[in-house]
C-alpha cells in the first residue's frame, strides 16, 4: 500500500512450496490502510468532538437555566478549549491531498 503497510493472508498455506517465496508476485495498491487514512482520522476526531461538545452543552444549558453563572462560564471555557484542541488534532493530520479512487497496479 502507499502508506507502507501490507495485506497478509491468515489462511494456512496448503502448498508450502508456493507460499512466502521470492517468486511470489507482489502487487501494490495506491491507497492507504484505515490506520493511516486521513479521512478515517478526521472521522474519529469529529465523532469524539461531537460527543464531548454535546455533553458540555447539556451541562452548560442546565447550569445557565439554574442560574449557576460561574459554572456556566467555566463550561463555556471548556467548550472553547475543546474546539481549540480539536482544531490542533486536525492540523496534525497530513495535509497531502488524497485521491478517493483506489488504483491497482
C-alpha positions as CSV (number, residue, x, y, z in Angstrom):
1,X,0.0,0.0,0.0
2,X,1.2,3.6,-0.5
3,X,1.4,4.0,3.3
4,X,3.9,1.2,3.5
5,X,1.6,-1.3,5.2
6,X,0.6,-4.5,3.5
7,X,-2.0,-7.2,3.5
8,X,-1.3,-10.8,4.6
9,X,-3.4,-13.8,4.4
10,X,-4.1,-15.5,7.7
11,X,-5.2,-18.7,5.9
12,X,-2.9,-21.7,6.3
13,X,-0.9,-22.4,3.1
14,X,-1.9,-25.6,1.5
15,X,1.1,-25.7,-0.9
16,X,4.1,-24.6,1.2
17,X,6.3,-24.6,-1.8
18,X,4.3,-21.6,-3.2
19,X,4.0,-19.6,0.0
20,X,6.3,-16.8,1.1
21,X,8.9,-17.3,-1.6
22,X,10.9,-14.9,-3.7
23,X,8.8,-15.9,-6.6
24,X,5.6,-14.7,-5.0
25,X,4.2,-11.8,-7.1
26,X,3.7,-8.6,-5.1
27,X,1.0,-6.1,-6.1
28,X,0.7,-2.6,-4.8
29,X,-2.4,-0.6,-4.1
30,X,-2.2,3.2,-4.5
31,X,-4.2,3.7,-1.3
32,X,-3.7,3.8,2.5
33,X,-4.9,1.5,5.2
34,X,-7.6,2.6,7.7
35,X,-4.9,3.2,10.3
36,X,-3.1,5.7,8.0
37,X,-6.1,7.2,6.1
38,X,-6.7,10.9,6.6
39,X,-10.5,10.6,6.3
40,X,-10.6,7.9,9.0
41,X,-8.6,10.1,11.4
42,X,-10.9,13.1,10.6
43,X,-14.0,11.0,11.3
44,X,-12.6,9.7,14.6
45,X,-11.7,13.2,15.8
46,X,-15.0,14.6,14.7
47,X,-17.1,11.9,16.4
48,X,-15.2,12.4,19.6
49,X,-15.6,16.1,19.4
50,X,-19.3,15.9,18.8
51,X,-19.9,13.6,21.7
52,X,-17.8,15.8,24.1
53,X,-19.3,19.0,22.8
54,X,-22.9,17.7,23.2
55,X,-22.2,16.7,26.8
56,X,-20.6,20.1,27.7
57,X,-23.5,22.0,26.0
58,X,-26.1,20.0,28.0
59,X,-24.2,20.8,31.2
60,X,-23.9,24.5,30.2
61,X,-27.7,24.8,29.5
62,X,-28.5,23.1,32.8
63,X,-26.1,25.5,34.7
64,X,-27.5,28.5,32.8
65,X,-31.1,27.6,33.5
66,X,-30.4,27.1,37.2
67,X,-28.6,30.5,37.4
68,X,-25.2,29.0,38.2
69,X,-23.3,31.6,36.3
70,X,-19.8,30.7,37.4
71,X,-20.3,27.1,36.4
72,X,-21.8,28.2,33.1
73,X,-18.8,30.4,32.4
74,X,-16.4,27.6,33.2
75,X,-18.3,25.3,30.8
76,X,-18.0,28.0,28.1
77,X,-14.3,28.0,28.6
78,X,-14.2,24.2,28.4
79,X,-16.2,24.3,25.1
80,X,-13.8,26.8,23.7
81,X,-10.8,24.6,24.8
82,X,-12.4,21.5,23.3
83,X,-12.8,23.4,20.0
84,X,-9.1,24.6,20.0
85,X,-7.9,21.1,20.9
86,X,-9.9,19.6,18.0
87,X,-8.5,22.1,15.6
88,X,-5.0,21.2,16.7
89,X,-5.6,17.5,16.3
90,X,-7.0,18.1,12.8
91,X,-3.9,20.2,11.9
92,X,-1.6,17.3,12.8
93,X,-3.2,15.1,10.1
94,X,-1.3,15.1,6.9
95,X,-2.2,17.9,4.5
96,X,-1.4,15.8,1.5
97,X,-4.3,15.5,-0.9
98,X,-5.8,12.0,-1.1
99,X,-7.3,10.6,-4.3
100,X,-10.6,8.9,-3.3
101,X,-10.2,6.3,-6.0
102,X,-8.1,3.2,-5.4
103,X,-5.7,2.4,-8.2
104,X,-4.5,-1.2,-8.6
105,X,-1.2,-1.8,-10.3
